[in-house]
């Protein structure tokens, strides 16, 4: 399969430090000039985070849909709350900024949206319990997310007519949903595990809404559910390889099927002024490929190096260093001279 990136490419997961969309876009365009991503800035506060941001995108589907913050979560509300107005405005700012700094860009560009299961586990119904409690509400949410994704991706494609748009569905809560380890809001019970076919179908709705877009799932939890992700129709996995806990059989099967790997190899919190060596930066991927016997150029061509997860909690020095380390790890994939 031909992928829309060059061998040894690097990109970001999504989030970055600070509150300025223009600052974030400038760093992305400068450090990741061959593989852009739409910035996310959760340090802005509610509405800039993953859940609030996706809530803003959902408002484009139904004007009566909104979210409001609670003491420690999000809750569905009618109409457009103040925090949703901020979320919608910030998404527009982020898109405007990356468009400004990526003028005439013709490579791959990735955007991100929270998946149905992390949303269902994070947002409460009006009655005060998580959406996850109501299977019908979960189905409705998946359908709404599919339409919101289509609208968002089309907007990004209009802004970047020469680029190849990719979609990353963020599902950090997917493992807890599948394993049934998520507690109710009251704390008195746990939700039943969601059956894998049900989880797959909800994700597939999003992918089916944009059939011509290379779409995948980001799950930075330990032991991500790779078979569920494969069976959902994901075309790439974005996973944290530094944790050392992965189903290698499932990974090998998916890799050989042509599913791409966004390999989270760089921990930005370990970085600073001192650079990480090319060899160390690429080690998590090289170790995995060696164990699977998939070190050839064909399989390396499907790999994109990224930080292990988002960089919102890092400093700008650390975020830039993580992007630099990811790019230099790509040198090893290309068999260029590495720098220790």
C-alpha positions in Angstrom: 0.0 0.0 0.0 1.2 3.5 -0.8 1.1 5.9 2.1 0.9 9.7 1.8 4.1 10.2 3.7 7.8 9.6 3.1 9.8 6.8 4.8 10.9 8.0 8.3 8.3 10.7 8.6 7.3 12.2 12.0 4.3 14.0 13.3 2.5 14.9 16.5 -0.3 13.4 18.4 -2.3 16.6 18.7 -2.0 18.6 21.9 0.7 21.2 22.6 1.5 23.7 25.5 0.3 27.2 25.8 -2.8 29.0 24.7 -1.9 30.6 21.4 -3.1 28.9 18.2 -0.6 30.9 16.2 2.3 29.9 18.4 1.3 26.3 18.2 0.8 26.4 14.4 4.2 28.1 14.0 6.0 25.3 15.8 4.1 22.6 13.9 4.9 24.2 10.5 8.5 24.7 11.5 9.3 21.4 13.2 6.9 19.1 11.2 7.0 20.7 7.8 6.5 17.3 6.0 3.5 16.1 8.2 1.4 18.7 9.8 -1.3 18.2 12.3 -4.1 20.5 13.6 -3.1 21.9 17.0 -5.0 21.3 20.3 -4.4 23.5 23.3 -6.1 22.1 26.4 -4.3 24.6 28.6 -6.8 27.1 27.5 -9.3 25.4 29.9 -12.7 23.9 29.3 -13.5 24.0 25.6 -9.9 23.6 24.7 -9.6 20.1 26.0 -10.4 17.0 24.0 -14.0 16.6 25.2 -15.0 20.2 25.0 -13.3 20.6 21.6 -15.2 17.6 20.2 -18.4 19.0 21.8 -17.9 22.1 19.7 -17.6 20.0 16.6 -20.8 18.2 17.5 -22.7 21.5 17.7 -22.3 21.7 13.9 -24.5 18.6 13.6 -27.3 19.9 15.9 -27.7 23.5 17.0 -29.6 22.2 20.1 -26.7 20.1 21.3 -24.4 21.5 23.9 -22.2 20.6 26.8 -21.6 22.3 30.1 -19.1 21.7 32.8 -19.8 20.1 36.1 -17.6 20.0 39.2 -15.4 17.3 37.7 -16.9 16.4 34.3 -19.0 17.4 31.3 -22.8 17.2 31.0 -25.2 17.4 28.0 -27.3 20.5 28.0 -29.7 22.1 25.6 -28.6 25.0 23.5 -25.2 26.8 23.3 -23.5 27.3 26.6 -20.7 29.8 27.1 -18.1 27.1 27.2 -19.4 25.7 23.9 -19.1 29.1 22.3 -15.5 29.2 23.4 -14.9 25.6 22.1 -16.3 26.5 18.6 -14.3 29.7 18.5 -11.1 27.9 19.5 -11.5 25.2 16.8 -11.9 27.9 14.2 -8.8 29.7 15.6 -6.8 26.5 15.4 -7.8 25.8 11.8 -7.2 29.4 10.8 -3.7 29.3 12.4 -2.5 26.1 10.8 -4.0 27.3 7.5 -2.0 30.5 7.8 1.3 28.8 8.5 0.7 25.9 6.1 -0.2 27.9 3.0 0.2 25.9 -0.3 1.1 22.8 1.8 0.8 19.6 -0.2 1.7 16.8 2.2 -0.3 14.9 4.8 -2.2 16.8 7.5 -3.9 15.1 10.4 -6.8 16.2 12.5 -8.2 14.7 15.7 -11.6 14.1 17.2 -12.6 12.2 20.4 -14.1 8.8 19.7 -17.6 7.6 20.8 -16.4 5.5 23.7 -14.2 8.0 25.4 -17.0 10.6 24.9 -19.6 8.2 26.3 -17.3 7.5 29.3 -16.6 11.2 29.9 -19.9 13.0 29.4 -23.0 12.8 31.6 -26.5 12.7 30.5 -28.9 15.4 31.8 -29.9 13.1 34.6 -26.4 12.9 35.9 -25.0 9.5 34.8 -22.5 8.9 32.0 -23.8 8.4 28.5 -22.2 4.9 28.7 -25.2 3.8 30.9 -27.6 4.2 27.9 -26.9 2.0 24.9 -29.4 4.0 22.8 -27.6 7.3 23.7 -24.3 5.7 22.8 -25.6 4.8 19.3 -27.0 8.3 18.8 -23.6 9.7 19.9 -21.7 7.6 17.4 -24.0 8.7 14.6 -23.6 12.4 15.6 -19.8 12.0 15.8 -19.7 10.4 12.3 -21.5 13.5 10.9 -19.4 15.9 12.8 -16.3 14.2 11.5 -17.5 14.5 8.0 -18.2 18.2 8.3 -14.8 18.8 10.1 -12.8 16.8 7.6 -14.4 18.6 4.6 -13.6 21.9 6.2 -10.0 21.0 6.6 -9.8 19.7 3.0 -11.2 23.0 1.7 -8.5 24.8 3.6 -5.8 22.5 2.3 -6.8 21.6 -1.3 -3.4 20.2 -2.1 -2.9 18.2 1.0 -3.9 14.7 2.0 -6.2 14.8 5.1 -6.0 12.1 7.8 -8.3 11.6 10.8 -7.2 10.4 14.2 -10.0 9.2 16.5 -8.8 9.6 20.1 -9.9 6.8 22.4 -7.8 7.0 25.6 -10.8 5.5 27.5 -11.4 2.5 25.2 -9.5 0.0 27.3 -11.6 0.9 30.5 -14.8 0.7 28.5 -14.0 -2.8 27.1 -12.7 -4.1 30.4 -15.6 -2.7 32.5 -13.4 -0.9 34.9 -15.2 2.4 34.7 -17.2 3.3 37.8 -20.5 5.1 37.8 -20.7 8.8 38.8 -22.0 7.8 42.2 -19.1 5.4 42.7 -21.4 2.7 43.9 -21.1 0.4 40.8 -19.2 -0.2 37.7 -20.4 -0.3 34.1 -20.6 -3.6 32.3 -17.9 -4.2 29.7 -18.9 -3.1 26.2 -18.9 -6.1 23.8 -16.1 -5.8 21.2 -18.5 -6.0 18.2 -20.5 -3.1 19.7 -17.4 -1.0 20.2 -16.2 -1.8 16.7 -19.5 -0.8 15.1 -19.5 2.6 16.7 -16.0 3.3 15.5 -16.8 2.0 12.1 -19.6 4.6 11.7 -17.0 7.3 11.9 -14.7 5.7 9.4 -17.6 4.9 7.0 -18.6 8.6 7.0 -15.3 9.6 5.4 -14.5 6.5 3.2 -11.7 8.2 1.2 -9.8 9.5 4.2 -7.0 7.5 5.9 -8.4 7.2 9.4 -7.2 5.5 12.6 -7.4 5.2 16.3 -5.2 6.7 18.9 -5.1 4.8 22.2 -2.1 5.6 24.5 -3.2 3.2 27.3 -1.1 0.2 28.1 -2.1 -2.9 26.1 -4.4 -1.1 23.6 -7.2 -3.3 22.1 -5.5 -3.8 18.7 -7.9 -6.5 17.5 -10.9 -4.3 18.2 -9.2 -1.4 16.4 -8.4 -3.6 13.4 -11.9 -5.0 13.2 -13.4 -1.4 13.4 -11.8 -0.6 10.0 -9.0 1.5 11.4 -6.2 2.1 8.8 -3.6 3.1 11.4 -2.9 2.7 15.0 -1.4 5.5 17.1 -0.1 3.9 20.3 2.5 4.4 23.0 5.4 2.0 22.4 7.4 3.2 25.5 5.1 1.3 27.9 6.3 -2.1 26.6 2.8 -3.6 26.9 1.3 -4.6 23.6 -0.3 -7.6 22.0 2.6 -8.4 19.6 0.6 -11.1 17.8 -2.3 -8.7 17.0 0.2 -6.0 16.1 2.1 -8.3 13.7 -1.1 -9.4 12.0 -2.3 -5.8 11.6 1.0 -4.6 10.3 1.2 -7.4 7.7 -2.4 -6.5 6.6 -1.2 -3.0 5.7 -2.4 -1.1 8.8 0.0 1.8 9.4 1.6 2.5 12.8 2.0 5.9 14.3 4.7 4.8 16.7 4.7 6.7 20.0 8.4 6.6 20.8 9.4 9.9 22.4 8.6 10.9 26.0 8.8 14.7 26.0 9.1 14.9 29.8 12.5 13.2 29.5 13.8 15.9 27.3 15.2 19.4 27.7 18.2 21.1 26.4 20.1 17.8 26.0 19.2 15.9 22.9 18.1 12.3 22.8 20.2 10.2 20.5 18.7 9.0 17.2 19.2 5.4 18.3 17.5 5.9 21.6 14.6 7.8 20.0 13.9 5.0 17.6 14.5 2.1 20.1 10.8 1.3 21.0 9.9 0.9 17.3 13.1 -1.0 16.4 12.6 -3.4 19.3 9.0 -4.1 18.3 9.9 -4.6 14.6 12.8 -6.9 15.6 10.5 -9.1 17.8 8.0 -9.3 15.0 10.6 -9.9 12.2 9.2 -6.9 10.3 12.3 -4.7 10.0 12.2 -4.5 6.2 11.7 -1.3 4.2 8.2 -2.3 3.2 6.9 -2.3 6.8 9.0 0.7 7.8 7.3 2.7 5.1 4.0 2.4 7.0 5.5 3.9 10.1 5.2 7.5 11.4 7.2 8.4 14.5 5.4 10.5 17.1 5.7 11.5 20.8 4.3 8.8 23.1 1.2 11.0 23.7 0.2 14.7 23.6 2.6 17.4 24.7 0.2 19.7 26.5 1.8 19.2 29.9 5.3 19.7 28.6 7.2 23.0 28.1 7.7 24.4 24.7 11.4 23.4 24.9 10.3 19.8 25.6 7.7 19.8 22.9 10.1 21.0 20.3 12.7 18.5 21.5 10.2 15.7 21.2 9.4 16.7 17.6 13.1 17.0 16.8 13.7 13.5 18.3 10.9 12.0 16.3 12.3 13.4 13.1 15.8 12.1 13.9 14.4 8.7 14.8 13.2 8.6 11.2 16.9 8.9 10.1 17.4 5.4 11.6 14.4 4.0 9.6 16.0 5.4 6.4 19.4 3.9 7.4 21.0 7.3 7.4 24.0 8.0 9.6 22.7 8.3 13.2 24.0 10.8 15.8 24.5 9.6 19.3 
